[in-house]
Amino acid sequence: MPIAELRVFEWRGTGRTEQVIPRPPLKAVIAAVRALDGAAHNDIYLYPKAGSLHCYLCVGGGAGRYLLTGVLPGDRFPTLVDPARPEVPKEALRVGGQEGLYPRNWIHPLAIALKAAEAFWSTGEFGGAGLTWCDP
């Protein structure tokens, strides 16, 4: 299992608390994704290396609507897209404690969010599982 840390945030206004789960089992990752509610619980992060901020997957949003994006070295920001859906109109989604407008094809249902999180948990990489990642 390549994931060293799962970080789960709870937001209260602009303040947040953070729970760090070292070497999380897949069951914990799935539970964390399912617990996202698009309100107080609107982002979790998977890190392949403990303490490293240079590579991670963020699953944001919740309540059936999820944004999956991340960071790679070299200022690369892979984002899961659905090439079969249009980008517009943009949709509002709360991620990282803030509401933002995101291209429609960046927002996914729970089944896709779980599939992407499990693939990242298994490999520590973006790609695979028949999913399309772009680097906007």
C-alpha positions as CSV (number, residue, x, y, z in Angstrom):
1,M,0.0,0.0,0.0
2,P,1.7,3.2,-1.1
3,I,-0.5,5.7,0.7
4,A,1.4,7.0,3.8
5,E,-1.3,9.4,5.1
6,L,-4.9,10.3,4.8
7,R,-5.8,13.8,6.0
8,V,-9.4,14.6,6.8
9,F,-10.6,18.1,7.4
10,E,-13.6,19.5,9.2
11,W,-14.5,23.2,8.6
12,R,-16.2,25.6,10.9
13,G,-16.3,28.9,9.0
14,T,-12.7,29.7,8.1
15,G,-11.3,27.5,10.8
16,R,-10.6,23.8,10.4
17,T,-9.5,20.8,12.4
18,E,-7.4,18.0,10.8
19,Q,-7.3,14.3,11.5
20,V,-4.2,12.5,10.1
21,I,-4.5,8.7,9.6
22,P,-1.1,7.1,9.0
23,R,-1.0,4.2,6.5
24,P,-4.8,4.1,6.1
25,P,-6.4,0.9,5.0
26,L,-8.6,1.2,1.9
27,K,-11.7,0.8,4.2
28,A,-10.7,4.1,5.9
29,V,-10.3,5.9,2.6
30,I,-13.6,4.8,1.3
31,A,-15.3,5.8,4.6
32,A,-13.7,9.2,4.4
33,V,-14.9,9.8,0.8
34,R,-18.4,8.7,1.8
35,A,-18.4,11.0,4.8
36,L,-17.8,14.1,2.6
37,D,-21.0,16.2,2.9
38,G,-20.2,19.3,0.8
39,A,-20.6,21.4,4.0
40,A,-18.4,21.0,7.1
41,H,-16.7,17.9,5.6
42,N,-15.6,18.9,2.1
43,D,-12.1,17.7,1.5
44,I,-9.7,14.8,2.2
45,Y,-6.2,14.3,1.0
46,L,-4.2,11.1,0.2
47,Y,-0.4,11.4,0.4
48,P,1.9,8.7,-0.9
49,K,4.8,10.0,1.3
50,A,4.3,11.2,4.8
51,G,5.0,14.8,5.4
52,S,5.5,15.6,1.7
53,L,3.3,18.2,0.2
54,H,4.6,17.7,-3.4
55,C,2.2,14.9,-4.3
56,Y,-1.3,14.3,-3.2
57,L,-4.8,13.5,-4.3
58,C,-7.6,15.8,-3.0
59,V,-11.2,14.5,-3.0
60,G,-13.5,17.5,-2.4
61,G,-17.2,18.3,-2.3
62,G,-19.6,15.6,-1.1
63,A,-23.2,14.7,-1.0
64,G,-23.0,13.0,-4.5
65,R,-20.8,15.6,-6.2
66,Y,-17.0,15.3,-6.1
67,L,-14.0,17.1,-7.5
68,L,-10.8,15.0,-7.7
69,T,-7.6,16.9,-8.2
70,G,-4.0,16.8,-7.0
71,V,-0.5,18.1,-7.1
72,L,2.6,16.6,-8.6
73,P,6.2,18.0,-8.6
74,G,6.8,20.7,-11.2
75,D,3.6,22.6,-10.6
76,R,1.4,20.0,-12.2
77,F,-2.2,19.8,-11.1
78,P,-3.9,16.6,-12.4
79,T,-7.7,16.8,-12.4
80,L,-10.2,14.0,-13.1
81,V,-12.4,14.9,-16.1
82,D,-15.3,13.2,-17.8
83,P,-14.7,13.8,-21.5
84,A,-18.3,12.9,-22.4
85,R,-19.7,15.8,-20.4
86,P,-19.5,19.5,-21.4
87,E,-17.4,22.0,-19.3
88,V,-20.3,24.5,-19.1
89,P,-22.3,25.6,-17.3
90,K,-19.9,25.7,-14.4
91,E,-21.1,24.3,-11.1
92,A,-20.7,25.5,-7.5
93,L,-19.0,23.1,-5.1
94,R,-17.4,23.6,-1.7
95,V,-13.9,22.3,-1.5
96,G,-11.2,23.3,1.1
97,G,-13.8,25.3,3.1
98,Q,-14.6,27.6,0.1
99,E,-17.2,27.5,-2.5
100,G,-15.9,27.8,-6.1
101,L,-17.2,27.4,-9.6
102,Y,-15.8,24.3,-11.5
103,P,-16.2,23.0,-15.0
104,R,-19.2,20.7,-15.1
105,N,-17.0,17.8,-16.5
106,W,-14.8,18.0,-13.3
107,I,-17.6,17.1,-11.0
108,H,-18.3,13.3,-10.6
109,P,-20.7,11.0,-8.8
110,L,-19.8,9.0,-5.8
111,A,-19.0,5.8,-7.7
112,I,-16.4,7.6,-9.8
113,A,-14.9,9.3,-6.8
114,L,-14.5,6.0,-5.0
115,K,-13.0,4.4,-8.1
116,A,-10.4,7.2,-8.4
117,A,-9.6,7.2,-4.7
118,E,-9.1,3.4,-4.7
119,A,-6.9,3.6,-7.8
120,F,-4.7,6.3,-6.2
121,W,-4.6,4.4,-2.9
122,S,-3.4,1.3,-4.8
123,T,-0.7,2.9,-6.9
124,G,0.0,6.4,-5.5
125,E,-0.3,7.7,-9.1
126,F,-2.9,9.5,-11.2
127,G,-4.2,7.3,-14.0
128,G,-5.4,3.9,-14.6
129,A,-8.8,2.4,-13.8
130,G,-10.2,3.7,-17.1
131,L,-10.3,7.3,-15.8
132,T,-9.2,10.5,-17.7
133,W,-6.9,13.0,-16.0
134,C,-6.0,16.3,-17.4
135,D,-3.4,18.9,-16.3
136,P,-5.2,22.2,-16.7
